């Protein structure tokens, strides 16, 4: 499923769809300053496993965790 969310005019329905996908263990692709990232909820074992599978990454290798602020760390 492709859902686009635009920074200038975010669609609340699209945001709900993405949040629902994440809560069900799905993954998202999002732009960064340099490349696209693959994301899932940190507490979602299913989502994190999907990232490892998509990247063909060994489970012993860590993934980056993004936090909005120091309280989330």
PyMOL commands that place a pseudoatom at each C-alpha (Angstrom):
pseudoatom trace, name=CA, resn=UNK, resi=1, chain=A, elem=C, hetatm=0, pos=[0.000, 0.000, 0.000]
pseudoatom trace, name=CA, resn=UNK, resi=2, chain=A, elem=C, hetatm=0, pos=[1.304, 3.459, -0.831]
pseudoatom trace, name=CA, resn=UNK, resi=3, chain=A, elem=C, hetatm=0, pos=[0.308, 6.338, 1.447]
pseudoatom trace, name=CA, resn=UNK, resi=4, chain=A, elem=C, hetatm=0, pos=[1.867, 9.743, 0.945]
pseudoatom trace, name=CA, resn=UNK, resi=5, chain=A, elem=C, hetatm=0, pos=[1.933, 12.337, 3.703]
pseudoatom trace, name=CA, resn=UNK, resi=6, chain=A, elem=C, hetatm=0, pos=[2.868, 15.861, 2.707]
pseudoatom trace, name=CA, resn=UNK, resi=7, chain=A, elem=C, hetatm=0, pos=[4.505, 18.145, 5.261]
pseudoatom trace, name=CA, resn=UNK, resi=8, chain=A, elem=C, hetatm=0, pos=[2.732, 21.257, 3.949]
pseudoatom trace, name=CA, resn=UNK, resi=9, chain=A, elem=C, hetatm=0, pos=[-0.767, 19.788, 4.163]
pseudoatom trace, name=CA, resn=UNK, resi=10, chain=A, elem=C, hetatm=0, pos=[-0.821, 16.474, 6.068]
pseudoatom trace, name=CA, resn=UNK, resi=11, chain=A, elem=C, hetatm=0, pos=[-3.959, 14.418, 5.569]
pseudoatom trace, name=CA, resn=UNK, resi=12, chain=A, elem=C, hetatm=0, pos=[-5.264, 13.115, 8.936]
pseudoatom trace, name=CA, resn=UNK, resi=13, chain=A, elem=C, hetatm=0, pos=[-6.724, 10.016, 7.254]
pseudoatom trace, name=CA, resn=UNK, resi=14, chain=A, elem=C, hetatm=0, pos=[-3.345, 9.141, 5.731]
pseudoatom trace, name=CA, resn=UNK, resi=15, chain=A, elem=C, hetatm=0, pos=[-1.635, 9.616, 9.097]
pseudoatom trace, name=CA, resn=UNK, resi=16, chain=A, elem=C, hetatm=0, pos=[-4.146, 7.249, 10.732]
pseudoatom trace, name=CA, resn=UNK, resi=17, chain=A, elem=C, hetatm=0, pos=[-3.498, 4.654, 8.028]
pseudoatom trace, name=CA, resn=UNK, resi=18, chain=A, elem=C, hetatm=0, pos=[0.257, 4.786, 8.642]
pseudoatom trace, name=CA, resn=UNK, resi=19, chain=A, elem=C, hetatm=0, pos=[-0.147, 4.615, 12.419]
pseudoatom trace, name=CA, resn=UNK, resi=20, chain=A, elem=C, hetatm=0, pos=[-2.506, 1.655, 12.039]
pseudoatom trace, name=CA, resn=UNK, resi=21, chain=A, elem=C, hetatm=0, pos=[0.001, -0.102, 9.778]
pseudoatom trace, name=CA, resn=UNK, resi=22, chain=A, elem=C, hetatm=0, pos=[2.798, 0.417, 12.316]
pseudoatom trace, name=CA, resn=UNK, resi=23, chain=A, elem=C, hetatm=0, pos=[0.666, -0.800, 15.201]
pseudoatom trace, name=CA, resn=UNK, resi=24, chain=A, elem=C, hetatm=0, pos=[-0.064, -3.995, 13.259]
pseudoatom trace, name=CA, resn=UNK, resi=25, chain=A, elem=C, hetatm=0, pos=[3.646, -4.717, 12.845]
pseudoatom trace, name=CA, resn=UNK, resi=26, chain=A, elem=C, hetatm=0, pos=[4.097, -3.094, 9.464]
pseudoatom trace, name=CA, resn=UNK, resi=27, chain=A, elem=C, hetatm=0, pos=[7.039, -1.098, 8.198]
pseudoatom trace, name=CA, resn=UNK, resi=28, chain=A, elem=C, hetatm=0, pos=[7.253, 2.302, 6.545]
pseudoatom trace, name=CA, resn=UNK, resi=29, chain=A, elem=C, hetatm=0, pos=[9.662, 3.981, 4.159]
pseudoatom trace, name=CA, resn=UNK, resi=30, chain=A, elem=C, hetatm=0, pos=[10.438, 7.613, 4.890]
pseudoatom trace, name=CA, resn=UNK, resi=31, chain=A, elem=C, hetatm=0, pos=[12.769, 10.248, 3.439]
pseudoatom trace, name=CA, resn=UNK, resi=32, chain=A, elem=C, hetatm=0, pos=[15.737, 11.631, 5.356]
pseudoatom trace, name=CA, resn=UNK, resi=33, chain=A, elem=C, hetatm=0, pos=[18.225, 14.324, 4.363]
pseudoatom trace, name=CA, resn=UNK, resi=34, chain=A, elem=C, hetatm=0, pos=[20.311, 11.856, 2.370]
pseudoatom trace, name=CA, resn=UNK, resi=35, chain=A, elem=C, hetatm=0, pos=[18.517, 8.528, 1.810]
pseudoatom trace, name=CA, resn=UNK, resi=36, chain=A, elem=C, hetatm=0, pos=[15.241, 6.790, 2.515]
pseudoatom trace, name=CA, resn=UNK, resi=37, chain=A, elem=C, hetatm=0, pos=[14.846, 5.014, 5.846]
pseudoatom trace, name=CA, resn=UNK, resi=38, chain=A, elem=C, hetatm=0, pos=[12.915, 1.888, 6.773]
pseudoatom trace, name=CA, resn=UNK, resi=39, chain=A, elem=C, hetatm=0, pos=[10.994, 2.172, 10.036]
pseudoatom trace, name=CA, resn=UNK, resi=40, chain=A, elem=C, hetatm=0, pos=[8.868, 0.193, 12.446]
pseudoatom trace, name=CA, resn=UNK, resi=41, chain=A, elem=C, hetatm=0, pos=[7.722, 0.617, 16.007]
pseudoatom trace, name=CA, resn=UNK, resi=42, chain=A, elem=C, hetatm=0, pos=[10.581, -0.238, 18.352]
pseudoatom trace, name=CA, resn=UNK, resi=43, chain=A, elem=C, hetatm=0, pos=[8.298, -2.385, 20.522]
pseudoatom trace, name=CA, resn=UNK, resi=44, chain=A, elem=C, hetatm=0, pos=[7.009, -4.334, 17.506]
pseudoatom trace, name=CA, resn=UNK, resi=45, chain=A, elem=C, hetatm=0, pos=[8.952, -7.597, 17.225]
pseudoatom trace, name=CA, resn=UNK, resi=46, chain=A, elem=C, hetatm=0, pos=[7.098, -8.330, 13.984]
pseudoatom trace, name=CA, resn=UNK, resi=47, chain=A, elem=C, hetatm=0, pos=[8.005, -4.948, 12.470]
pseudoatom trace, name=CA, resn=UNK, resi=48, chain=A, elem=C, hetatm=0, pos=[11.649, -5.098, 13.546]
pseudoatom trace, name=CA, resn=UNK, resi=49, chain=A, elem=C, hetatm=0, pos=[11.952, -8.632, 12.137]
pseudoatom trace, name=CA, resn=UNK, resi=50, chain=A, elem=C, hetatm=0, pos=[10.527, -7.390, 8.821]
pseudoatom trace, name=CA, resn=UNK, resi=51, chain=A, elem=C, hetatm=0, pos=[13.260, -4.743, 8.664]
pseudoatom trace, name=CA, resn=UNK, resi=52, chain=A, elem=C, hetatm=0, pos=[15.955, -7.356, 9.234]
pseudoatom trace, name=CA, resn=UNK, resi=53, chain=A, elem=C, hetatm=0, pos=[14.363, -9.551, 6.551]
pseudoatom trace, name=CA, resn=UNK, resi=54, chain=A, elem=C, hetatm=0, pos=[14.035, -6.689, 4.033]
pseudoatom trace, name=CA, resn=UNK, resi=55, chain=A, elem=C, hetatm=0, pos=[17.655, -5.691, 4.542]
pseudoatom trace, name=CA, resn=UNK, resi=56, chain=A, elem=C, hetatm=0, pos=[18.907, -9.299, 4.645]
pseudoatom trace, name=CA, resn=UNK, resi=57, chain=A, elem=C, hetatm=0, pos=[20.669, -8.229, 7.828]
pseudoatom trace, name=CA, resn=UNK, resi=58, chain=A, elem=C, hetatm=0, pos=[22.016, -10.619, 10.446]
pseudoatom trace, name=CA, resn=UNK, resi=59, chain=A, elem=C, hetatm=0, pos=[19.969, -10.449, 13.636]
pseudoatom trace, name=CA, resn=UNK, resi=60, chain=A, elem=C, hetatm=0, pos=[23.156, -9.914, 15.676]
pseudoatom trace, name=CA, resn=UNK, resi=61, chain=A, elem=C, hetatm=0, pos=[23.811, -6.608, 13.901]
pseudoatom trace, name=CA, resn=UNK, resi=62, chain=A, elem=C, hetatm=0, pos=[22.102, -3.611, 15.518]
pseudoatom trace, name=CA, resn=UNK, resi=63, chain=A, elem=C, hetatm=0, pos=[19.670, -1.206, 13.865]
pseudoatom trace, name=CA, resn=UNK, resi=64, chain=A, elem=C, hetatm=0, pos=[19.574, 2.547, 14.390]
pseudoatom trace, name=CA, resn=UNK, resi=65, chain=A, elem=C, hetatm=0, pos=[16.902, 3.906, 16.730]
pseudoatom trace, name=CA, resn=UNK, resi=66, chain=A, elem=C, hetatm=0, pos=[15.542, 7.408, 16.143]
pseudoatom trace, name=CA, resn=UNK, resi=67, chain=A, elem=C, hetatm=0, pos=[14.267, 9.427, 19.099]
pseudoatom trace, name=CA, resn=UNK, resi=68, chain=A, elem=C, hetatm=0, pos=[12.514, 12.787, 19.070]
pseudoatom trace, name=CA, resn=UNK, resi=69, chain=A, elem=C, hetatm=0, pos=[14.073, 13.948, 22.338]
pseudoatom trace, name=CA, resn=UNK, resi=70, chain=A, elem=C, hetatm=0, pos=[16.166, 12.854, 25.317]
pseudoatom trace, name=CA, resn=UNK, resi=71, chain=A, elem=C, hetatm=0, pos=[13.088, 11.684, 27.231]
pseudoatom trace, name=CA, resn=UNK, resi=72, chain=A, elem=C, hetatm=0, pos=[12.454, 9.010, 24.604]
pseudoatom trace, name=CA, resn=UNK, resi=73, chain=A, elem=C, hetatm=0, pos=[15.976, 7.669, 25.042]
for i in range(1, 73): cmd.bond("trace and resi %d" % i, "trace and resi %d" % (i + 1))
show_as sticks, trace
zoom trace
